[in-house]
Amino acid sequence: MSESCKVSSERRGDVALLWTDGYINNQGGEEIAREAYSHLEQGARALVLNLEKTRIVNSIGISILIEVLERVMDRKGALAFCGLTPTIDKTFRIMGLAQYARIYTSQDEAIRGVSAPTA
Amino acid sequence: MTVPAPISPATRTVDLWKRVGAVLGGEGPLPVRVAEAALLVTGARDATLYLRERDAWIRTGENLAEGAAPEEVPEPLPPGVFRREGDLWIPLEAEGELHGMLRILDAPPAELPENSAMLAFLLGSLVGAHRLSRQVREAEFELKARLLELESLYDLGLSLGGQLDLSALADEVLFRSISLTDAGKGTLILFEESAAVLLARSVGGEVLAAEDAAGWALPEGGVINNAAAAGPTAGMQLGTCEKCLAVAISVPGRRLGVLAVADKESRDGRVLDFSATDARLLSLFANQAAGAIETARLHKDAIEKERFERELELAAAIQRELLPHDLPVVPGLEIAARNVPTRQVGGDYFDFFPLSQGRLGFIVADVSGKGVPAALLVSTVHAAVHLQIDEAKTVADLIGRIDRHLQRYAATRKFLTCFFGLLEPDTGQLRYVSAGHNPALLRHRSGEIEQVRATGVPLGMFPNSTWKEESLVIAPGDLLCVYSDGITEALDASDEEFGLDRLGLLLGAGSPSEICGNVFDAVRAFAAEVPQYDDQTLMLLRRADRVG
């Protein structure tokens, strides 16, 4: 695992796909937020965060992810996570991220999930 | 042409507040909506909202909140709405508490808009409610974080309980420790029993160097050093970090490792002090880790022991193949021999070599040490004797050749004693070399017992050694007894040895095969329940009585 978190991204239609690699702490969270907001500004409606190369998230990282989630919800968009370790999955559920963001096992499922029309 | 009816001020006011309501209830971050509503009411072109956060002003906008520059918000604040350098400042208060300041940039210099008071009240209430809501959410977040700590301790216990891979176990403990203390970096080091480093892991950077960790003296409960940048922690200089927290991973009587985290993060980028709560949490992790690490280590030891025993069994099987399956049949000779290893793999070896002209070669050897190394040497001796016996001119020459073979090829630096004899059954002529071996016993028909002593040093001990070859005659009815010290040095409960005398007394009655059985029975009865640590080998050769 990298010492500092690296974030890469790609746009697929109105979904922005973000990959993280490393520790999601203050620095990692800021990287994610910067990349996410940039895609939202450019019209992305939904975000998918693939965390398969991340094994640690701290509370600062979680609070930033919550800010990103709020920003997406303000815009009536959707956010989904995939590739979570069991520990991070449980962390997100306890910390309330899973209440508004959806968690999927695979990236394809996540993309399909946020692309599906909401009822 | 119809003249439109004039719009009344009341209608305009209602319309304005409807539009304000639509903006405030719309999408986007609240600070942006507040600023837009203010622009609607004041007719100005730009506005900024400052929120009071922990005694500091935060400028809010579309992107992440930013700290306001010094003196950006004029303090001390005049009471109520005021003007400053062309901007209109509106305090946003609710229930007597100031929540924020709305700054209308380049507001028209005319009198204050008539709706300012209403605007201030409305936005103040909204920002206050927003702030309260955020405080509730922060409190809820803190509560969830504590719940996460408890769940993590529970999960760690479950997960470590079944984790026997030390490396995965170390990762699990380190990741959770860093995560739950909000540390920027962390290091976990585990020691061998010898205090050498068994494993070292770091995330985010090295808090302490593995080679330094063994020197750390950590009290129970760990050490918090919130001035680590300024000086050593627990007597040791750390890597590059500002603040650190370190705890020992230990079980009663032994330190297993060190767990250290450093540089607790905050949302605004500051490095926070570690607290006693952090130290308690890390200590709990370390305690759980210690139990699991000890279990994993015991499991690893058990696996290694099992593997070692499998190797021993294999070596024993190989060694059994080295011993003769059948005794040679030599006219005029009665022969018996038996080997009882005390462990799976012993260090004793015996063999027979039927040679030309009816001669019989035989060897009894005792290798120093036990287990696989001894078995390897036995195997080397076996190979050497079989390779050299046809080439050697004399017994002494054969022993010399075997010794040189061992000096050159033996994988382990061990030595062996041996008795090698070359017997002509027709004449009873025995030529022999005893390389440091226990005295063989020659029991004459008369009952007299003669000791056949060593003629040189053990094999493999000194380079360029030589051995003297001796000879004797085994008369008809005489019995030659060659044995390893596992027979004569077998101990009873009072540490008394079985000894040569007891062995000698047993040589008189019965055939060699019966004597062999009697000797082993007697040794077993003598030792009773006392465990024996040396292999036992016995070889008996009796020259048949002359007929008539």
Chai-1 contact restraints between the chains, C-beta under 6 A:
chainA,res_idxA,chainB,res_idxB,connection_type,confidence,min_distance_angstrom,max_distance_angstrom,comment,restraint_id
A,E3,B,G204,contact,1.0,0.0,6.0,A-B,restraint_1
A,Y23,B,G204,contact,1.0,0.0,6.0,A-B,restraint_2
A,N25,B,E265,contact,1.0,0.0,6.0,A-B,restraint_3
A,N26,B,E265,contact,1.0,0.0,6.0,A-B,restraint_4
A,R55,B,F175,contact,1.0,0.0,6.0,A-B,restraint_5
A,I56,B,F175,contact,1.0,0.0,6.0,A-B,restraint_6
A,I56,B,I178,contact,1.0,0.0,6.0,A-B,restraint_7
A,I56,B,S179,contact,1.0,0.0,6.0,A-B,restraint_8
A,N58,B,S179,contact,1.0,0.0,6.0,A-B,restraint_9
A,N58,B,D182,contact,1.0,0.0,6.0,A-B,restraint_10
A,S59,B,A145,contact,1.0,0.0,6.0,A-B,restraint_11
A,S59,B,D182,contact,1.0,0.0,6.0,A-B,restraint_12
A,I60,B,D182,contact,1.0,0.0,6.0,A-B,restraint_13
A,I60,B,E265,contact,1.0,0.0,6.0,A-B,restraint_14
A,I60,B,R267,contact,1.0,0.0,6.0,A-B,restraint_15
A,D74,B,E27,contact,1.0,0.0,6.0,A-B,restraint_16
A,D74,B,G28,contact,1.0,0.0,6.0,A-B,restraint_17
A,I94,B,K144,contact,1.0,0.0,6.0,A-B,restraint_18
A,I94,B,L147,contact,1.0,0.0,6.0,A-B,restraint_19
A,I94,B,L148,contact,1.0,0.0,6.0,A-B,restraint_20
A,M95,B,K144,contact,1.0,0.0,6.0,A-B,restraint_21
